[in-house]
Amino acid sequence: MNDLFIKRIIFERDKVSDFSKYPFSIPIINNFESLDFHSNVTFLIGENGVGKSTLIEAIALSLGLSSESGTQNFLYKSKDTHSSLNRYLTLHKSGRVPSTKYFLRAESFYNFSTEMQRLVEEDSFITLLDAYGGYLHECSHGEAFLKVVQNRFSKEGLYILDEPEAALSPNRQMSLLCLIDELSKSGSQFIIATHSPILISYRDGEILDLNQNLKKVEYKETEIFKTYKLFLENSDRMQEYLFENEN
């Protein structure tokens, strides 16, 4: 393991005036005190609505990144929808300075691609075309997503990813896994919110389950692995069960 850029996150609970209001009312945030990182690749997993994106967005904002994707120099927003959680987080860092910081969010990637093209065409930031390998809107969603990783991620960087599998086929998820492995072995740190059984299989990663109060879990003990395994091995029986229960 390399010396991590972010070693610990502390939630300044004493600064919160009302835990009944969003985002502090989310159970995982309501109970949150601190989070320690031990691996170059950390996965945050949990059911929809548990708070993965809220937490990972707050980490990105605490690093000075846009809530919609990009580096620390790519600040824009199509709509102000992020929570205030970042104001209550303190990041304990190693002192190492990452070569680059990047927040990559599948949900708002279209907005990011549009803003990048606007900067080129309206503000003459032509260098962005070389930096990103061309206009991202000229590629499929998945191709553009991987192009960002291939062109903008470098060794000794700090990368925050929110559900990257939403943009990627299973084969492209495996391609991303190879890039993550290469970069993590070159001193980069990843914090990834995901539902992907392919990504969380990464043998050198650490999986933290928000449904279990950020408990460290082994790959084959995750609900993600168990659910996919059960369905794929018994797809006909599972569908019979699911559709019968609809009536």
ChimeraX attribute file (.defattr): number of C-alpha atoms within 10 A of each C-alpha:
attribute: neighborCount
match mode: 1-to-1
recipient: residues
	/A:1	12
	/A:2	14
	/A:3	16
	/A:4	23
	/A:5	23
	/A:6	22
	/A:7	15
	/A:8	16
	/A:9	17
	/A:10	15
	/A:11	20
	/A:12	15
	/A:13	17
	/A:14	7
	/A:15	9
	/A:16	13
	/A:17	9
	/A:18	9
	/A:19	15
	/A:20	10
	/A:21	11
	/A:22	13
	/A:23	18
	/A:24	20
	/A:25	13
	/A:26	17
	/A:27	16
	/A:28	19
	/A:29	22
	/A:30	15
	/A:31	14
	/A:32	16
	/A:33	13
	/A:34	15
	/A:35	14
	/A:36	12
	/A:37	17
	/A:38	16
	/A:39	20
	/A:40	26
	/A:41	25
	/A:42	21
	/A:43	24
	/A:44	26
	/A:45	28
	/A:46	21
	/A:47	14
	/A:48	10
	/A:49	10
	/A:50	17
	/A:51	21
	/A:52	25
	/A:53	21
	/A:54	20
	/A:55	20
	/A:56	22
	/A:57	27
	/A:58	22
	/A:59	24
	/A:60	26
	/A:61	22
	/A:62	17
	/A:63	19
	/A:64	18
	/A:65	24
	/A:66	23
	/A:67	25
	/A:68	27
	/A:69	28
	/A:70	24
	/A:71	18
	/A:72	16
	/A:73	11
	/A:74	16
	/A:75	14
	/A:76	16
	/A:77	16
	/A:78	11
	/A:79	8
	/A:80	9
	/A:81	9
	/A:82	17
	/A:83	16
	/A:84	14
	/A:85	21
	/A:86	21
	/A:87	15
	/A:88	15
	/A:89	20
	/A:90	15
	/A:91	18
	/A:92	13
	/A:93	14
	/A:94	12
	/A:95	10
	/A:96	11
	/A:97	12
	/A:98	17
	/A:99	13
	/A:100	16
	/A:101	25
	/A:102	26
	/A:103	27
	/A:104	27
	/A:105	26
	/A:106	22
	/A:107	15
	/A:108	15
	/A:109	20
	/A:110	18
	/A:111	16
	/A:112	24
	/A:113	20
	/A:114	13
	/A:115	17
	/A:116	20
	/A:117	21
	/A:118	13
	/A:119	14
	/A:120	15
	/A:121	11
	/A:122	8
	/A:123	9
	/A:124	11
	/A:125	13
	/A:126	13
	/A:127	11
	/A:128	15
	/A:129	15
	/A:130	10
	/A:131	11
	/A:132	18
	/A:133	15
	/A:134	16
	/A:135	16
	/A:136	22
	/A:137	15
	/A:138	10
	/A:139	12
	/A:140	12
	/A:141	18
	/A:142	17
	/A:143	16
	/A:144	23
	/A:145	24
	/A:146	20
	/A:147	17
	/A:148	17
	/A:149	17
	/A:150	14
	/A:151	12
	/A:152	17
	/A:153	20
	/A:154	21
	/A:155	16
	/A:156	22
	/A:157	21
	/A:158	26
	/A:159	23
	/A:160	23
	/A:161	22
	/A:162	24
	/A:163	20
	/A:164	23
	/A:165	22
	/A:166	16
	/A:167	20
	/A:168	21
	/A:169	12
	/A:170	14
	/A:171	10
	/A:172	16
	/A:173	21
	/A:174	15
	/A:175	14
	/A:176	21
	/A:177	17
	/A:178	14
	/A:179	17
	/A:180	22
	/A:181	18
	/A:182	14
	/A:183	21
	/A:184	24
	/A:185	16
	/A:186	15
	/A:187	20
	/A:188	27
	/A:189	29
	/A:190	23
	/A:191	24
	/A:192	26
	/A:193	28
	/A:194	23
	/A:195	22
	/A:196	19
	/A:197	21
	/A:198	17
	/A:199	21
	/A:200	27
	/A:201	17
	/A:202	19
	/A:203	11
	/A:204	15
	/A:205	21
	/A:206	21
	/A:207	24
	/A:208	22
	/A:209	20
	/A:210	19
	/A:211	18
	/A:212	12
	/A:213	14
	/A:214	18
	/A:215	12
	/A:216	15
	/A:217	15
	/A:218	16
	/A:219	18
	/A:220	13
	/A:221	9
	/A:222	18
	/A:223	18
	/A:224	19
	/A:225	18
	/A:226	13
	/A:227	11
	/A:228	14
	/A:229	14
	/A:230	12
	/A:231	13
	/A:232	10
	/A:233	10
	/A:234	11
	/A:235	13
	/A:236	11
	/A:237	11
	/A:238	14
	/A:239	12
	/A:240	10
	/A:241	11
	/A:242	11
	/A:243	9
	/A:244	9
	/A:245	8
	/A:246	6
	/A:247	5
